[in-house]
Structure formats: structure tokens, C-alpha cells
Amino acid sequence: MEIIGVTTGITINENESRLLEDFEKALDSNAHIRSILIGASETIPVHEGKLQLGTWQRIFLVELDGPGSRSVVVQVVG
């Protein structure tokens, strides 16, 4: 999974409100620097048609510089 856009990131983590608040506070820097730290792609195993994420894990598209038009590319290999 890859994002097209230099000030957007993608990450996997737990969907827990306090964690998300801490994550937002930790990203107090320029949008381009934040996108470098987060990254623009993730590799997620798929087994029998299902994403192999942990019980509480979710995929987050992180907008770092105001709302904008974004594209997400999903590539399945195998």
C-alpha cells in the first residue's frame, strides 16, 4: 500500500484514542519532516483473502498538511 502525496503518511497501529492523541502531539514539526518519519508505504501480509493485522491494529492515512486530494495505491503480490 503506497500513498501518492509528499505530506501524507501511512502507518499501522492500535486504534486507541489516547495513543492517537499522543501520536498527534508527537508530530509537532514541518509536514515534510513528519512524512519522512511516518513513511509513505506499508507491507501487509494477506492470508486467505484477509489482511493479517493484529486484533486491535488498523491502517491509518495520516494527513500532515491540511486537507487535500490524495491517491492510495494497493498492490497485491503473490
C-alpha positions, 0 to 999 in steps of 0.5 A: 500500500503506497500513498501518492502525496509528499505530506501524507503518511501511512502507518499501522497501529492500535486504534486507541484514542489516547495513543492517537492523541499522543501520536498527534502531539508527537508530530509537532514539526514541518509536514515534510519532516513528519512524512519522512518519519511516518513513511509513505508505504506499508507491507501487509501480509494477506492470508486467505483473502484477509489482511493479517493485522493484529486484533486491535491494529488498523491502517491509518492515512495520516494527513500532515498538511491540511486537507487535500486530494490524495491517491492510495495505491494497493498492490497485491503480490503473490 
